Amino acid sequence: MVQKEILPLTHPPMDKLNKEQRHRCMAAIRSKDTKPEMIVRKFLFSRGFRYRLNHKRLPGSPDIVLRRYRTVIFVNGCFWHGHEGCNTFVLPKSNVEYWSKKIERNRARDIEAQSKVARMGWHSITVWECQLKPKVRQQTLEGLVYTLNHIFLEDHKVKRYELPEEDNHCNIAAEVRSQL
């Protein structure tokens, strides 16, 4: 009787790309000047807003900094920042532990950066990639402009000071002058 060697069952790889192709694909993903970020920047510029990009002195290096409005805008990709309830965010089926930890770290870093910015007295706005899809893009961008204008008006609101009801203080000063 001939004994056959039993080989373990191997599953086809989950990734359809080989290691080199995957490396090239991942290396091409940018953190600056992404398509969603460019959409927001072009719209804001066309509406007269002027801004700085990726300000290193502010926590989290916000994508867009509007100093006049004391506002920072983070343009987040739904996958990389784990946008809850979004169709674009689906955890990969391969290497689940790695991806879940990575996305959780990104979420924690986002929350920390936003809270630091808020403690510094700045406003923070997050625009998600899915909010810039063609069907809802205009509504999102118009809402962003409305929010920025509202922030500006609230921060520059004229504060009214009430004078004390007692007129005695004014009379005393007038009496003192007349005696001199």
C-alpha positions in Angstrom: 0.0 0.0 0.0 1.3 3.4 -1.0 1.0 6.1 1.5 0.0 9.4 0.1 1.2 12.6 1.5 -1.6 14.8 2.9 -1.2 18.4 2.2 -3.0 21.0 4.2 -5.7 22.8 2.4 -4.6 26.2 1.2 -6.9 29.0 0.6 -6.4 31.3 -2.3 -4.9 34.6 -1.2 -7.5 37.3 -0.2 -5.5 39.9 -2.0 -5.7 39.9 -5.7 -2.4 41.8 -6.1 1.0 40.4 -5.5 3.3 42.0 -2.8 5.0 44.4 -5.2 1.8 45.6 -6.8 0.2 46.1 -3.3 3.3 48.1 -2.2 3.1 50.4 -5.2 -0.6 50.9 -4.7 -0.2 51.7 -1.0 2.8 54.0 -1.7 0.7 56.0 -4.1 -1.8 57.0 -1.4 -1.2 60.6 -0.5 -1.8 62.4 2.8 -1.8 65.9 1.2 -3.5 67.3 -1.9 -6.0 64.5 -2.1 -9.0 64.8 -4.5 -11.5 65.5 -1.7 -9.2 68.1 -0.2 -8.8 69.8 -3.6 -12.5 70.0 -4.1 -13.0 71.8 -0.7 -10.0 74.1 -1.3 -11.1 75.1 -4.8 -14.6 75.8 -3.6 -13.5 77.9 -0.6 -11.1 79.9 -2.8 -13.8 80.6 -5.4 -15.9 82.0 -2.6 -13.2 84.4 -1.4 -11.9 82.4 1.5 -8.1 82.5 2.0 -6.4 79.8 4.0 -3.1 78.1 4.9 -2.4 74.4 4.2 -1.2 71.7 6.7 -0.2 74.1 9.4 2.5 72.3 11.4 2.1 74.4 14.5 -1.5 73.3 15.1 -2.2 69.9 16.5 -2.9 67.3 13.9 -1.6 69.4 11.0 -5.1 70.4 9.8 -5.6 70.2 6.0 -7.0 73.8 5.8 -6.5 76.6 8.3 -8.6 79.7 8.1 -6.9 82.1 10.5 -9.4 84.9 10.1 -12.1 82.5 11.3 -10.0 80.7 13.9 -11.2 77.6 12.2 -9.4 74.4 11.0 -10.9 72.0 8.5 -9.9 68.3 8.4 -10.8 66.5 5.2 -10.9 62.9 6.1 -11.1 59.8 4.0 -13.9 57.5 5.1 -11.8 54.4 5.1 -8.6 55.7 6.7 -10.4 57.5 9.5 -13.1 54.9 10.1 -16.3 56.9 9.2 -19.1 55.2 11.2 -22.2 54.4 9.2 -20.6 55.1 5.9 -20.8 52.7 2.9 -17.2 53.6 1.9 -15.8 52.3 5.2 -15.6 48.6 5.1 -12.9 46.8 7.2 -10.7 44.6 5.0 -11.3 40.9 5.3 -7.5 40.1 5.3 -5.3 41.1 8.3 -8.3 42.2 10.2 -6.4 42.7 13.5 -3.9 45.1 11.9 -6.5 47.2 10.1 -8.8 47.5 13.1 -5.9 48.6 15.3 -4.7 51.1 12.6 -8.1 52.7 12.1 -8.7 52.8 15.8 -5.4 54.7 16.3 -6.4 57.1 13.5 -9.7 57.8 15.2 -8.0 58.4 18.6 -5.5 60.7 17.0 -8.3 62.6 15.3 -10.2 63.1 18.5 -7.0 64.2 20.4 -6.1 66.7 17.7 -9.6 68.2 17.6 -9.7 68.5 21.4 -6.3 70.2 21.5 -7.4 72.6 18.7 -10.6 73.4 20.7 -8.6 74.1 23.9 -6.5 76.6 21.9 -9.7 78.4 21.1 -10.1 77.3 17.5 -13.1 75.9 15.8 -12.8 72.5 14.1 -14.8 71.2 11.2 -14.5 67.7 9.7 -15.5 67.1 6.1 -15.8 63.4 5.2 -15.0 62.0 1.7 -18.5 60.6 1.3 -20.0 64.1 1.9 -18.2 65.2 -1.3 -19.8 62.7 -3.7 -21.4 64.4 -6.6 -25.0 64.0 -5.4 -24.4 65.8 -2.0 -21.3 67.9 -2.8 -23.0 71.2 -3.4 -25.1 70.9 -0.3 -22.0 70.0 1.8 -19.9 72.9 0.5 -22.7 75.4 0.9 -23.2 74.2 4.4 -19.5 74.7 5.1 -19.6 78.3 3.9 -22.7 78.9 6.0 -20.9 77.5 9.1 -17.8 79.6 8.5 -19.9 82.8 8.1 -21.8 81.9 11.3 -18.6 81.3 13.2 -17.2 84.7 12.0 -20.3 86.6 12.9 -20.5 85.0 16.4 -16.8 85.7 17.1 -17.1 89.3 15.9 -20.5 90.1 17.5 -20.7 93.5 19.0 -20.9 93.2 22.8 -23.2 95.6 24.4 -22.4 96.8 27.9 -25.1 98.2 30.2 -24.4 101.3 32.3 -25.4 101.0 35.9 -28.9 102.2 36.6 -27.8 104.6 39.4 -27.1 108.1 38.2 -25.5 109.1 41.4 -22.0 108.3 40.1 -22.4 110.7 37.2 -23.7 113.5 39.5 -20.9 113.0 42.0 -18.2 113.5 39.3 -20.0 116.7 38.1 -20.2 118.1 41.7 -16.5 117.5 42.3 -15.6 119.4 39.2 -17.8 122.4 40.1 -16.2 122.7 43.5 -12.7 123.0 42.0 
